[in-house]
Amino acid sequence: MTARAKSGTPDLRRIEEAGFNALQTQRQLFYDGWLLRVAPGKARRARSVNAHFGSTLPLAQKIRYCERFYAERHLPVLFRITPFVQPADLGDALAAHGYEAFDPTLVQVARLATPPEPVDPTGCEIAAPSDAEFADALAQLQDLSREGRDALFERMAASPLRTRALLAYADGAPVAAGTVMLEDGLAGVFSMATAPAMRRRGVATALLGRLLAWAWERNATHAYLQVDAQNAPALAVYRKFGFATAYTYHYCGRAGDRQ
């Protein structure tokens, strides 16, 4: 049976691992099995604690270490809580230390049985930019700081994964963006953004369709993405391509650090 013929949903832990690889950054380290990321910018996945692997040290000691580690770098200490955290009661332990859960996020998966039908957005041109051009455009669309823009460019330029980045232009200005990153038959969709004035005009649908078609042509069997549970417009676009929630995660932070 070929990879294309496989119809079952991939192992969810594998999807989580692929997400780590797709959003890799040089600004990270392992501490007793926990992945601590400190890349600046809006993406909390790149500046949070990911307790995905087993550990041996006392939990209270590890939490204190993470708090010092992030404080020394002038970043809020955030813990990303997935169904796969180790130990499984980490969320309860954090609550006892004064942390609160926030920002529920959906991890959605779609099977790529056939390539999406191409759609041309009215009044827009879609093109593949350089990493620098994409970072500049996304920084504009998401109102990133210069530091956040540079961290995004660093992740894109250093990624070991095969990547396709696309921008939609209207009157020569970037109005939408998105990337897809391939690993072992999985296509991770990231950095989807659309200028407010261009929303609900089919631009995001056209952009995502081209990204998924590119991934399908390179033998991806499934696509996955991460989306805010409250982002109804984005969820409506993803539903068109068969995306459905496979699991959820959230963050834990103290009052004043939930940003």
N, C-alpha and C positions, 0 to 999 in steps of 0.2 A: 504493500500500500504506500503510495507516495505521500509526501507532506501535504500536497494540495488536497488529497482525498480525505485527510483526517478531519472529522467534523466535531469531535468532542472539544469542550472548553479546556484550554491548557490549565495545568496545575496553577492555582492562584498564588502559591508561594513563588512560583517561577515568574509570574507576572510582576510580583512585588520586586523580585530580584532584578528583572529587566528594567524596571523603573529606576532602581538605584543606578544601574549602568548608564541609562540614557541621560540621567541628570548628574553624571559624575562631575566632581570638581577636585582640583588640587588642594583646596582649602578644607581638608577633612583629616580625621585620624580615627583609629580604632582604640577604644578603651575597654578592655576586658569584654570584648564581644559586642560592644555598642559602637555604632557609627556616629561620630559627632561631626556635623558639618557647619561651617562658619562662613560661607560665601555670602556677601552682602546682596541686597536686592529685595524684591517683593516676594519671591518664591520661598515660602516657608520650608519646603522640602529641602532646600539648599542651605538652610541655617537652623537646623533642629537636630535633636537627638533621635536616632533610630535604633531602638533596642530589638533588633531583628535576630541577633545571634545569642547563643547561650553564654552564661557568665558564671563567675565563681565568687566574686567579692560580695560582701554584705550590701544590700540594696541601699540602705541609708547612706553608706559611704560613697556609693556611686552617684547618688543624687547630689550630694554635697560637692563631689568633684566636678560634675557637670555645671553646677551653679558657679563655681569659681572659674571654670574654663571659659564660660560665656561672658561672665562679668569682666574678666581680664581683656576681652576683645570688644567690650562695649556693645554687646548684643544681648537681647532678651533670651532667657533660657526657655526653650520650647521643646516639649516632648511630643513626637508624632506617635499616636497610639493606633495601631492596626490590629487585626485579629491574630497577628503572628508575633506579637511582642513577647519577649522573654525577660523576666518572668511574666506569666499570664496575668498576675494581679498587679501589674505595674500601675495601672490607672488608679486602683484603690490606694496604693501606697502614696502616689502623688497627691491624691485628695487629702490624705492625712497630713501632708506637708503644706497644705494651703493652695494647691494647684486646682484650677477649674478647667473643665472641658469646653472647647469652643471650635468653631469653624468645621462642621461636619462636611466631609468630602466624599464623593462617590468615585469608585474605580469602576469604569464601565468597559465592557468587552463586546466586540462584534466579530462574527465569522466573516472572512473574506472569501466567500464561495465564488463570486464573480466580480469583475471590476465594475465600479459605479459608472453610470452613464455620464459622459462629459456634459457640463453645463457652462455656458458662457455668460458671466454676469453683465448686465447692461451697463455700458459706460465705463467698464473697467478692463484693464489688461493685466494678466497674471504672468509673472516672470520669476526666474530663479536668480536671486541676488548673491553677492559674495557674503561671507560671514560678517564682515564689517558693515556692509549695507543693511543686512538683516538686523544686526544689533542696533544700529542707529534708528531704523524704522520702528522696531519693537519698543525701544526706549521712548520714542515719541508717542506711540499708541498707548503705552501703559504708564506714561509719565514717570519713567525710571530716572533715578539720579545718575550722575556720571559714573559713580562707583558701581551702581547696579548694572549699567550698560556694559561696563568693562568686564564685570564678572560673567555676564551672559556671553560676551564675545569669547572670553577665556574658555568657558565650557564648550562652546561650539567648535572653536578652533582645535581644542585638544581631545575631542571625543574620538574614541577608537571605533565608533559605530558608523555604518553607512547611513548618511543623513540626506534628506531632501528638505530644503527650506524654500518657501514660496512667499511672494508678496503680491498683493493686488494693488494696482495703481489707478487713480482717477485724476485726470488732468496733470499727470506727471508726479503726483504726490502719493506716498504709500497710505492706503486706507484699510488694509487687512493683512494679517500675517499668520503663518503656521508652519510647523515642521513635523516631519515623521522620521523616526529612527528605527533601524532594523536590527534585530538580533534573533537568530535561531527561529525564524518563522513568525516572530512577533513584531508588530509595527506599533511603536509608541507614538502617539500624537501629542505634541506639546506646543506651547507658545501661541495658541490660537487667540487672536485679538482682532477686533474690528472697531474702526472709528465710530463714535456715536451717530454721526450723520449718515453713515452707510449701513446701519443695522436694519434688519428686516427687508433687505433688498436682494437677498440671494447670494451675496458676496461670500459669506462664510461657507455656505453650502457648496458653491463652486470650488472654493479653495480646498476644502476638506475632500471633496470628490477627487480632485487631481492628486492630492497627497496619497489617498488610499489606492487609487489606480496605479500610481507609481510603485507603491509597496506590493500590490498584487502581482504586478509584472515581474517583481523580483522574489516571487514565491512566498510572500507572507501569507499565512493561513488565517491569522487573527490579528485584530487591532485592539489596542487598549488606550484609555485616556483617563485623566483625573479631572473632575469638575466639581465646583462648589454646588452643594445640594440645593442652594437657593437660586442658582442661575438658570431660571426658566427659559430664557431665549436660547442659551447654549444647549440645554437639554433637548429643546425642540429640534435643533439642527442635528444633533447626534442621533436622535431617534430615527431620523430619515434613513440613516445608514445601518440601522439594526443594533445600535449600541444599547446594552442593558446593564444594569448594575450587578456586578459580581461580588463586591464587598465594599465596605465603607471604612473610613478612618477619620480621626479628629486629632486636634492638638490639645495639649494641656499646658497652661501657663498661669502665672500669678497675675493678680490685678495690676494693670499698668504695663504688663509685658505681652498682652495679647494683641500683637500687631504684626 
